[in-house]
Amino acid sequence: MMFAGSSLFFWLMAAIGAVVVPWHMQQDGLTLTGLVAFGLEDPEAASALWQALAHGRFWFWPVIGAIALALPGALPAGPAARRAAFLLAGGGLGLAAIVAQGMAIGVQGWSWPWLEASFGELGDRQFGIGLGGCMAFLGCLVLFTDGLALRGLFKGDRFVSGAVGLLVASILVFTAWPVLTMLSQMFTPRGDLGVAAAMADRLFDGKIWGLACLGGPVNCGVFWNTLALATSTATAATILGLCFALIVTRTAFPAKRAMRLLTVLPIITPPFVIGLGLILIFGRSGVVNQIVEATTGVQLGRWIYGFDGVFLAQVFSFTPTAFLVLIGVVEGISPSMEEASQTLRASKMRTFRAVTLPLMIPGLANAWLVVFVESLADFGNPIVLGGSYGVLSTEIFFAVVGAQQDFGRAAVLAGIMLVVGLCAFLLQRAVVGRRSYVSVTGKGDAGLQQTLPKPVKVVAFAVAIPWAILTMTVYCMALAGAFVRVWGRDWTPTLSHFRRAFAIEWAADGRILFSGGAWHSLSTTIELAAIAAPITAGIGLLAAWVLTRQRFAGRTALEFSLMLTFAVPGTVIGVAYILTYNIPPLEITGTAMILIACFVFRNLPVGVRSGVAAMSQLDKSLDEAAITLRASTFRALTTVVLPLLKPAIVTALVYSFVRAMTTVSAVIFLVSAEYEMATVFIINRVINGDYGLAIAYCAVLIVLMMSAIGLINLAVGRRKLGRRAAAAPAVLPVGGRA
């Protein structure tokens, strides 16, 4: 009965979307006046039913008929098999009809010539899907997944079925569709070359696969450059992230809070700050080069421009990602297992090698994979520090915006990048394998957190402390530009850059006027990032739970598809979104929705991978025990699993929020006058040579995001694993006995 009642709710949602609410997106938004007008004069403001009845738009009749067909399945009467048949038929046909009518008919009538040849000239048109269409689509989707659960799929659990359906639909609409639209450009002819010849010419270009570097001091092809850079960066960042995580969780280092904050500082840094700081330290006129030349007479030259500089900048940029993925995994290792090893007379070092390190494998593999893919798709660091060292992401950018404007070449390069990402994903799965890494069970854990073996502690501090000092130096050098009058020429201290960006004035009537030039972009960025972050974290952790706890056909394909937008440079995603969402059926270009969708699905993989790493440590018996006590799957997830995933929740929220605040390559093509992002404002100031204002804006963003990270940690809290802490040593009285 409860099952049918819930199905009825979603059937009503679909029916209201098709019968009452305007089907198409309204230019001025949905208002009560427009809803009451019922689209009597303007067919674009009418519901699907009224468009079919009053305006002769016959293509809506299949949608309405499919929703009506699903009604017997949504009602409580009848056997389960009969209801399942109606739900599957009505929901499935409704989804197909919505997609078909949206794709087939656009602003100029039929979308494809073969439809016009088959059915004749349409003489009508339609715009993008709006609230009514979205309600009908979501309602039909849930009705279809309810039918699958009634048929016994997903063990008859409608929550699991609905979660998988929602994930698949989201990935298809906001990831697979744009990526495939972009990749389809590789099948376009070029000049006098046909489709096949043009594709072969683009694919086997010597600039991609060249190996001239093996025989002389020249660069290899961009494929080999990208592979070497991504592998080196992923390995170095994972090692650094592990060292920081071990120091923060397994040592008595007095500045752990400061180190934890310093570790995530690069991830909250707006564009170009790290590159600028590295140039000021290691550039041709940098501090280090000047000191070396003054003391030894040796000129270090322009070594920072090329592989070395990009590698250094990427390790700075992506070590926080590895740290955020690993911190929860290191904290989640059960001390009882380490104590058991030492009880069997194993040394601390052997315990670390044989017990602790193997339990970290899921976290290490996931951190390496995420950083590898991030390095693969990174655009900002190679474009600033790459010099003549080309990589796939910069080649794609120049293919899109350069004089050649060859979308086909960009699509071929993006396809190669996706293949490399797939290979890394398969390698990660092979390393993790099917072994168990469970260390958090339903039993109380009275073990004490073990300290690090001395050799491991020495290595961790030897790696982390110099890196922390270098990080502080880079930031001090870079942010100093916000407090001087003219960067590089006039070093007079000033706060004028902050006043120009964030000036506040009082109007004659007492109102506060935010007159600074940066206020509009700052408020827009904070608002959109605050909306996107919880959506990203929610979908990412739901996906992690589905991937680790459920077994169903296509699970591996779903897991890889969640990495798709991460494996493609932001510029490609931006262009793909423009090509896909600038025309019906989903016209969201120029709106806040396209920016939020880009943020969510661009940053989703970090939430997924951190969730997968954390879930790998949780015993399935925790969920099963709750379900055995008649808790629903949803309740078991929210009351048992989620409290144990707090480190992963923090990772997903922090990463998605700060990436939405600092991303530039993915949104540079998507912003509009109404929705200007902070990073685009900064880049425009840099292009105009106004470095002082740009760095001042970056400093304000860093402070804001540090505050946001603190609030996120405070709101989520720390997970409690029921472990005891070591007792403080007893203090004997002077001259007395214990």
C-alpha positions in Angstrom: 0.0 0.0 0.0 2.9 2.4 0.9 4.6 1.5 -2.4 1.5 2.4 -4.4 0.8 5.6 -2.4 4.3 6.9 -3.3 3.9 5.9 -6.9 0.6 7.9 -6.9 2.4 11.0 -5.7 4.9 10.9 -8.6 2.0 10.1 -11.0 0.3 13.3 -9.8 3.6 15.2 -10.3 3.8 14.0 -13.9 0.1 14.8 -14.5 0.4 18.3 -13.1 3.5 18.9 -15.2 1.6 17.9 -18.4 -1.9 19.3 -17.7 -1.4 22.4 -15.5 2.1 23.9 -15.5 3.5 25.6 -18.7 5.5 23.0 -20.6 8.2 25.3 -22.0 10.7 27.6 -20.2 9.2 31.1 -19.7 11.5 34.0 -20.6 10.3 36.1 -17.6 9.9 33.2 -15.2 6.8 31.4 -14.1 4.3 33.8 -12.5 0.8 33.3 -11.0 -0.6 35.5 -13.7 0.9 33.4 -16.4 -0.3 30.2 -14.8 -3.9 31.5 -14.6 -3.8 32.7 -18.2 -3.4 29.1 -19.2 -1.7 30.0 -22.4 -4.9 31.0 -24.2 -3.1 33.4 -26.5 0.6 32.3 -26.3 1.0 28.5 -26.9 4.5 28.7 -25.4 2.9 29.6 -22.0 0.4 26.7 -22.1 0.6 23.2 -20.6 1.2 20.2 -22.9 -2.5 19.3 -22.8 -3.7 22.7 -23.8 -1.1 23.0 -26.5 -2.4 19.7 -27.9 -6.1 20.7 -27.6 -6.1 24.4 -28.5 -3.0 24.8 -30.7 -2.9 21.5 -32.6 0.5 20.4 -31.3 -0.1 16.7 -31.8 3.3 15.6 -30.6 2.1 16.1 -27.0 -0.6 13.4 -27.2 1.8 10.5 -26.7 3.2 12.1 -23.5 -0.3 12.6 -22.1 -1.4 9.1 -23.2 1.7 7.5 -21.5 1.0 9.3 -18.2 -2.7 8.1 -18.4 -1.4 4.6 -19.1 0.6 4.6 -15.9 -2.4 5.5 -13.6 -3.5 1.9 -13.0 0.0 1.0 -11.8 0.1 4.0 -9.4 -3.2 3.1 -7.8 -3.2 0.7 -4.8 -5.6 -1.8 -6.3 -4.5 -4.9 -8.2 -1.7 -7.4 -8.0 2.0 -6.3 -8.0 2.7 -7.9 -11.5 -0.1 -5.9 -13.0 0.9 -2.6 -11.4 4.5 -3.2 -12.5 3.4 -3.7 -16.1 1.4 -0.4 -16.2 4.2 1.5 -14.4 6.9 0.2 -16.8 4.8 0.8 -19.9 3.5 4.3 -18.8 6.8 5.5 -17.3 9.0 4.1 -20.1 6.7 5.4 -22.9 6.4 8.8 -21.2 10.2 9.2 -21.0 10.6 8.1 -24.6 7.8 10.5 -25.8 9.3 13.5 -23.9 12.8 12.9 -25.2 11.5 12.2 -28.8 9.3 15.3 -29.1 12.0 17.5 -27.5 14.7 16.3 -29.8 12.7 16.1 -33.0 11.1 19.6 -33.0 13.0 22.9 -32.4 12.7 26.6 -33.0 12.7 26.1 -36.8 10.4 23.1 -36.9 11.8 19.6 -37.6 15.3 19.3 -36.2 16.5 16.9 -39.0 15.9 17.0 -42.7 14.9 13.4 -42.9 11.9 14.1 -40.6 10.7 16.9 -42.9 11.2 14.6 -45.9 9.2 11.9 -44.2 6.3 13.9 -42.7 6.4 17.1 -44.7 6.9 20.7 -43.5 5.8 21.2 -39.9 4.8 24.8 -40.0 5.2 25.1 -36.3 8.0 25.2 -33.7 8.7 24.9 -30.0 11.3 26.2 -27.5 13.1 24.5 -24.6 11.5 22.4 -21.9 10.5 24.3 -18.8 9.1 23.5 -15.4 6.1 21.4 -16.7 8.4 19.3 -18.9 10.8 18.7 -16.0 8.0 17.7 -13.6 6.6 15.2 -16.2 10.1 13.8 -16.9 10.9 13.3 -13.2 7.5 11.8 -12.5 7.8 9.3 -15.4 11.3 8.4 -14.4 10.3 7.5 -10.8 7.2 5.6 -12.1 9.5 3.5 -14.4 12.0 2.8 -11.6 9.1 1.8 -9.3 8.0 -0.6 -11.9 11.5 -2.1 -12.0 11.4 -2.6 -8.2 7.9 -4.2 -8.3 9.3 -6.6 -10.9 11.9 -7.7 -8.3 15.0 -5.8 -9.7 17.3 -4.2 -7.1 15.9 -6.8 -4.6 12.6 -5.0 -4.8 14.0 -1.9 -3.1 12.3 1.1 -4.7 14.8 3.6 -3.0 17.7 1.8 -4.6 15.9 1.6 -7.9 15.0 5.3 -7.8 18.6 6.3 -6.9 20.1 4.3 -9.8 17.5 5.8 -12.1 18.2 9.3 -11.0 21.9 8.9 -11.3 21.7 7.4 -14.8 19.3 10.1 -16.0 21.5 12.8 -14.5 24.7 11.4 -16.1 23.0 11.0 -19.5 21.6 14.5 -19.5 24.4 16.5 -18.0 27.5 14.4 -18.8 27.1 11.9 -21.6 25.0 14.1 -23.9 27.3 17.1 -23.9 30.5 14.9 -24.2 29.0 13.0 -27.1 27.9 16.2 -28.7 31.4 17.4 -28.5 33.0 14.1 -29.7 30.6 14.0 -32.6 32.5 17.0 -34.0 35.4 14.6 -34.9 33.3 13.3 -37.7 33.1 16.6 -39.5 35.1 17.0 -42.8 38.0 19.5 -43.1 38.8 21.4 -46.3 38.9 19.0 -49.2 39.1 15.9 -47.0 36.1 13.7 -46.4 35.0 12.5 -42.9 37.2 9.4 -42.8 40.3 11.2 -44.2 39.9 14.2 -42.0 39.5 12.1 -38.9 42.6 10.0 -39.7 44.6 13.2 -40.4 43.6 14.6 -37.0 44.1 11.4 -35.1 47.6 10.5 -36.4 49.0 14.0 -36.3 52.7 13.9 -35.4 52.2 16.7 -32.9 50.2 14.3 -30.8 52.3 11.1 -31.0 55.8 12.4 -32.0 58.8 10.9 -30.2 61.5 13.3 -31.4 62.4 14.0 -27.8 64.2 10.6 -27.6 66.8 11.8 -30.1 67.3 15.4 -29.1 66.5 18.3 -26.9 63.0 18.8 -28.2 59.5 18.1 -26.7 57.7 14.8 -27.4 54.1 14.8 -28.7 51.4 16.2 -26.5 50.1 12.7 -25.6 53.4 11.6 -24.1 53.9 15.0 -22.4 50.4 14.7 -20.9 51.0 11.1 -19.7 54.4 11.8 -18.1 53.1 14.9 -16.4 49.9 13.3 -15.1 51.7 10.2 -13.8 54.4 12.3 -12.1 51.9 14.7 -10.6 49.6 12.0 -9.3 52.4 10.1 -7.7 54.0 13.1 -6.0 50.7 14.6 -4.8 49.5 11.3 -3.4 52.7 10.8 -1.5 52.5 14.4 -0.2 48.9 14.1 0.7 49.6 10.8 2.6 52.5 12.5 4.6 50.2 15.4 5.6 47.4 13.0 6.5 49.7 10.9 8.7 51.2 13.9 10.5 47.7 15.4 11.2 46.2 12.1 12.4 49.1 10.0 13.9 51.5 12.5 15.5 51.6 15.0 18.3 52.7 17.8 16.0 51.7 21.0 17.8 50.7 22.9 14.7 48.4 20.3 13.3 45.5 22.7 12.8 47.7 25.2 11.0 49.1 22.4 8.8 45.6 21.1 8.0 44.6 24.6 6.9 47.8 25.1 5.0 47.3 21.8 3.2 43.9 22.8 1.7 45.0 26.4 1.0 46.0 25.8 -2.6 42.6 24.3 -3.4 40.9 27.5 -2.4 43.2 29.7 -4.4 41.8 31.5 -7.4 43.4 31.2 -10.8 47.0 32.2 -11.6 48.0 33.0 -7.9 50.2 29.8 -7.6 51.8 30.3 -11.0 52.5 34.0 -10.3 54.1 33.1 -6.9 56.3 30.5 -8.5 57.4 32.9 -11.2 58.2 35.5 -8.6 60.3 32.9 -6.7 61.8 30.8 -9.5 61.3 32.9 -12.6 64.1 34.6 -14.6 64.0 37.6 -12.3 62.8 35.6 -9.3 64.2 35.7 -5.8 65.9 32.4 -6.0 67.5 33.1 -9.4 68.8 36.5 -8.2 70.3 35.0 -5.0 72.0 32.2 -6.9 73.3 34.6 -9.5 74.6 37.0 -6.9 76.3 34.3 -4.8 77.6 31.9 -7.5 77.4 33.8 -10.8 75.3 31.0 -12.3 72.1 32.0 -14.2 69.4 29.5 -13.8 67.4 30.8 -16.8 63.8 30.1 -17.6 63.7 26.5 -16.2 60.3 27.3 -14.5 58.7 27.4 -18.0 58.1 23.9 -19.1 57.6 20.5 -17.5 59.3 21.4 -14.3 57.2 24.5 -13.7 53.9 22.9 -14.6 54.7 19.8 -12.5 55.5 22.0 -9.5 52.4 24.1 -9.9 50.2 21.0 -10.4 51.6 19.3 -7.3 50.8 22.5 -5.4 47.3 22.6 -6.8 46.3 18.9 -6.4 48.0 17.8 -3.2 45.0 19.2 -1.3 42.7 16.9 -3.3 44.8 13.8 -2.4 44.9 15.0 1.3 41.1 15.4 1.4 40.5 11.9 0.0 43.1 10.3 2.3 42.4 12.1 5.6 39.1 10.2 6.2 40.7 6.9 5.2 43.6 7.3 7.6 41.3 8.2 10.4 39.0 5.3 9.7 41.7 2.6 10.2 40.8 0.5 13.2 43.5 0.7 16.0 42.5 -2.8 17.2 44.0 -4.3 14.1 47.3 -2.6 14.7 47.2 -3.5 18.4 46.5 -7.1 17.4 49.6 -7.1 15.2 51.8 -5.7 17.9 50.4 -8.2 20.4 51.8 -10.9 18.1 55.2 -9.2 18.6 55.3 -7.4 15.3 57.4 -4.3 15.3 55.7 -0.9 14.7 57.4 -0.7 11.3 56.2 -4.2 10.3 52.7 -3.4 11.6 52.7 -0.2 9.4 53.8 -2.2 6.3 51.6 -5.3 6.8 48.4 -3.8 8.4 48.2 0.0 8.2 49.4 0.6 4.6 47.3 -2.2 3.0 44.2 -0.8 4.7 45.0 2.5 3.0 45.0 1.1 -0.5 41.5 2.2 -1.5 42.3 5.7 -0.4 45.7 5.8 -2.1 44.3 4.4 -5.3 41.3 6.8 -5.4 43.5 9.8 -4.5 46.0 8.8 -7.3 43.2 8.4 -9.8 41.5 11.7 -9.0 44.8 13.6 -9.1 45.8 11.8 -12.4 42.6 12.8 -14.0 42.8 16.4 -12.6 46.3 16.8 -14.0 45.2 15.3 -17.3 42.4 17.9 -17.6 44.3 20.9 -16.0 44.4 23.9 -18.3 45.4 26.9 -16.1 48.9 25.7 -15.0 50.1 24.6 -18.5 48.8 27.7 -20.1 50.7 30.0 -17.6 53.9 27.9 -17.1 54.0 25.5 -20.0 56.0 27.6 -22.5 56.7 25.3 -25.4 55.8 22.2 -23.4 52.4 21.4 -24.9 49.8 19.1 -23.4 46.4 17.8 -24.5 44.4 20.4 -22.7 46.2 23.4 -24.2 46.1 21.9 -27.6 42.3 21.5 -27.3 42.0 25.1 -26.2 44.0 26.4 -29.2 42.0 24.2 -31.5 38.8 25.8 -30.2 39.7 29.4 -29.8 42.7 29.7 -32.2 42.7 30.9 -35.7 42.0 27.4 -37.0 38.9 26.9 -34.9 38.9 23.2 -35.6 36.2 21.6 -33.4 37.0 18.3 -35.0 40.6 18.4 -33.8 39.5 19.4 -30.3 37.1 16.4 -30.3 39.8 14.0 -31.4 42.1 15.3 -28.6 39.3 15.1 -26.1 38.6 11.5 -27.2 42.2 10.6 -26.6 42.0 12.1 -23.2 38.9 10.1 -22.3 40.7 6.9 -23.3 43.6 7.7 -21.1 41.2 8.4 -18.2 39.5 5.1 -18.8 42.8 3.3 -18.7 43.7 5.0 -15.4 40.3 4.0 -14.0 40.8 0.4 -15.0 44.3 0.4 -13.5 42.8 1.8 -10.2 40.2 -1.0 -10.1 42.9 -3.6 -10.8 45.1 -2.3 -7.9 42.2 -2.2 -5.4 40.8 -5.5 -6.6 38.1 -7.4 -4.8 39.8 -7.7 -1.4 38.2 -6.4 1.8 39.4 -3.2 3.4 36.7 -3.1 6.2 38.0 -1.5 9.4 34.8 0.1 10.8 32.3 -2.5 12.0 29.3 -2.4 14.3 31.5 -3.6 17.3 33.0 -1.2 19.8 36.6 -0.4 19.1 38.6 0.1 22.3 42.0 0.2 20.5 44.3 3.1 20.9 45.4 5.1 17.8 49.0 4.0 17.1 51.8 6.4 16.7 53.9 6.3 13.5 57.1 4.2 13.4 60.1 6.5 13.7 61.4 6.0 10.1 57.9 6.8 8.7 57.6 9.8 10.9 61.0 11.1 9.8 60.1 10.7 6.2 56.7 12.3 6.6 58.1 15.4 8.3 61.1 15.6 5.9 58.6 15.7 3.0 55.8 17.8 4.5 57.6 20.5 6.4 59.7 21.9 3.5 56.7 21.7 1.3 54.7 23.7 3.9 57.4 26.3 4.1 57.5 26.6 0.3 53.7 26.9 0.2 53.8 29.8 2.7 56.5 31.5 0.7 54.6 31.2 -2.6 51.5 32.7 -1.0 53.3 35.5 0.7 55.1 36.5 -2.5 51.9 36.3 -4.6 49.5 38.1 -2.2 52.0 40.9 -1.5 50.9 42.4 -4.8 47.5 43.4 -3.3 49.2 45.8 -0.9 51.5 47.7 -3.2 50.6 50.5 -5.6 52.0 49.1 -9.0 53.3 45.6 -9.2 57.0 45.4 -10.0 57.5 49.2 -10.2 56.0 51.1 -7.3 56.2 49.2 -4.0 54.5 51.9 -2.0 52.1 50.2 0.5 48.4 50.9 -0.2 44.9 49.6 0.2 43.5 51.3 -2.9 43.0 48.0 -4.7 40.7 46.8 -2.0 38.8 50.1 -2.1 38.3 49.9 -5.8 37.0 46.4 -5.7 34.9 46.4 -2.5 34.0 50.1 -1.8 30.9 50.7 0.4 29.2 54.1 0.4 26.2 55.6 2.2 23.4 57.0 0.1 21.6 60.3 1.0 18.6 58.3 2.3 20.8 56.2 4.6 21.0 53.1 2.4 24.2 51.2 2.0 25.6 51.2 -1.6 28.0 48.5 -2.6 29.8 50.7 -5.1 33.0 48.6 -5.6 33.3 46.9 -9.0 33.7 43.4 -7.7 30.5 43.2 -5.5 28.2 41.9 -8.3 30.5 39.0 -9.4 31.3 38.1 -5.7 27.6 37.9 -4.6 26.7 35.9 -7.8 29.6 33.5 -7.2 28.8 32.9 -3.6 25.1 32.3 -4.3 25.7 29.8 -7.1 28.5 28.0 -5.2 26.3 27.7 -2.1 23.5 26.1 -4.3 25.8 23.8 -6.2 27.9 22.5 -3.2 25.2 20.5 -1.3 23.8 19.1 -4.6 27.2 17.9 -5.6 27.9 16.4 -2.2 24.5 14.7 -2.1 24.7 13.2 -5.6 28.3 12.2 -5.1 27.8 10.4 -1.8 24.6 8.7 -3.1 26.5 7.5 -6.1 29.3 6.2 -3.8 26.8 4.3 -1.7 25.1 2.8 -4.8 28.5 1.8 -6.3 29.8 0.1 -3.2 26.7 -1.4 -1.7 24.7 -2.5 -4.7 25.2 -5.0 -7.5 23.5 -4.5 -10.8 24.1 -4.7 -14.6 26.0 -1.7 -15.8 27.5 -0.7 -12.5 31.0 -0.4 -13.9 29.9 1.7 -16.8 28.0 4.0 -14.4 31.1 4.3 -12.2 33.3 5.3 -15.2 30.7 7.7 -16.6 30.8 9.6 -13.3 34.4 10.5 -14.1 33.7 11.7 -17.7 33.5 15.4 -17.0 36.6 15.2 -14.8 38.7 13.7 -17.6 37.9 16.5 -20.0 39.4 20.0 -19.8 37.1 22.7 -18.5 37.3 24.5 -21.8 35.9 21.5 -23.6 33.1 21.1 -21.1 32.2 24.7 -21.5 32.1 24.4 -25.3 30.2 21.1 -25.0 27.6 22.8 -22.8 27.2 25.7 -25.2 26.8 23.3 -28.2 24.3 21.2 -26.3 22.2 23.6 -24.3 22.0 26.6 -26.7 19.1 25.1 -28.6 16.0 23.0 -27.7 15.1 20.7 -26.0 17.1 22.2 -23.1 17.8 25.9 -23.6 19.6 27.0 -20.5 22.5 28.9 -21.9 22.9 32.3 -20.2 21.0 31.2 -17.1 22.2 30.3 -13.6 21.1 26.7 -14.2 23.8 26.0 -16.8 26.5 27.3 -14.4 25.1 25.2 -11.5 24.9 22.1 -13.7 28.5 22.7 -14.8 29.7 23.0 -11.2 27.8 19.9 -10.0 28.9 17.5 -12.7 32.4 18.9 -13.1 33.2 18.5 -9.4 31.1 15.3 -8.8 34.0 12.8 -9.1 35.8 14.0 -6.0 32.7 13.4 -3.9 32.2 10.0 -5.5 35.9 8.8 -5.1 36.2 10.1 -1.4 32.8 8.4 -0.7 33.9 5.2 -2.3 37.2 5.2 -0.4 35.3 5.8 2.9 32.6 3.3 2.2 35.2 0.6 1.5 36.0 0.7 5.2 32.5 0.3 6.5 31.2 -3.2 7.1 28.0 -4.0 5.2 26.6 -5.6 8.3 26.0 -2.0 9.6 23.4 -1.4 6.9 22.1 -4.9 7.1 21.6 -4.8 10.8 19.4 -1.6 10.5 17.4 -3.2 7.7 16.9 -6.3 9.7 15.4 -4.2 12.4 12.8 -3.1 9.8 14.4 0.3 9.0 14.0 1.3 5.4 17.0 1.5 3.1 16.7 5.3 3.1 16.6 5.4 7.0 19.6 3.0 7.3 21.5 5.2 4.9 20.7 8.5 6.7 21.0 7.3 10.3 23.7 4.6 10.1 25.9 5.2 7.1 26.0 9.0 6.7 27.2 9.7 10.3 30.2 7.4 9.6 30.9 9.3 6.3 31.4 12.7 7.8 35.0 13.1 6.5 33.8 12.2 3.0 30.9 14.7 3.4 33.3 17.4 4.4 35.6 16.6 1.5 32.7 16.7 -1.0 31.2 19.9 0.4 34.6 21.7 0.7 35.8 20.7 -2.7 32.6 21.4 -4.6 32.2 24.8 -2.9 35.7 26.1 -3.4 36.0 24.7 -7.0 32.7 26.5 -7.9 34.3 29.7 -6.4 37.6 29.3 -8.2 37.0 27.5 -11.5 37.6 29.5 -14.7 38.2 27.3 -17.7 34.8 25.5 -17.5 32.7 28.7 -17.1 34.6 31.2 -19.2 32.2 30.4 -22.1 29.1 30.1 -19.9 29.0 33.4 -18.0 26.7 36.2 -19.0 26.3 39.9 -18.0 23.7 38.8 -15.4 25.8 35.9 -14.0 29.4 37.1 -14.0 31.7 34.8 -11.9 34.5 36.0 -9.7 37.2 34.1 -11.6 36.2 35.6 -14.9 36.3 39.1 -13.3 39.9 38.3 -12.1 41.1 37.0 -15.4 39.7 40.1 -17.2 41.7 42.3 -14.7 44.8 40.3 -15.4 44.4 40.6 -19.1 44.1 44.4 -18.6 47.3 44.4 -16.5 45.5 45.4 -13.3 47.4 42.9 -11.1 46.8 44.8 -7.9 43.0 44.6 -8.0 43.1 41.0 -9.2 45.3 39.9 -6.3 43.3 41.9 -3.8 40.2 40.1 -5.1 42.0 36.7 -4.7 42.9 37.6 -1.1 39.3 38.3 -0.3 38.2 35.1 -1.9 40.8 33.1 0.1 39.5 34.6 3.4 35.9 33.9 2.5 36.6 30.3 1.5 38.6 29.7 4.6 35.6 30.9 6.6 33.3 28.7 4.6 35.5 25.6 5.2 35.3 26.3 8.9 31.6 26.6 8.8 31.3 23.4 6.8 33.4 21.5 9.3 31.4 23.0 12.2 28.0 22.1 10.6 29.0 18.6 9.6 30.9 17.8 12.8 33.3 15.0 13.4 32.4 11.3 13.3 32.6 9.4 16.5 33.9 5.9 16.2 33.9 5.0 19.9 37.6 4.8 20.3 39.4 5.7 23.5 42.3 8.1 23.7 45.6 7.4 25.5 45.5 8.4 29.1 47.6 11.3 30.3 50.7 10.2 32.2 50.4 10.3 35.9 52.1 13.2 37.7 53.8 12.2 40.9 53.9 14.7 43.8 57.3 16.0 44.7 58.9 13.7 47.1 55.9 11.4 47.2 54.7 8.1 45.8 52.1 7.2 43.2 
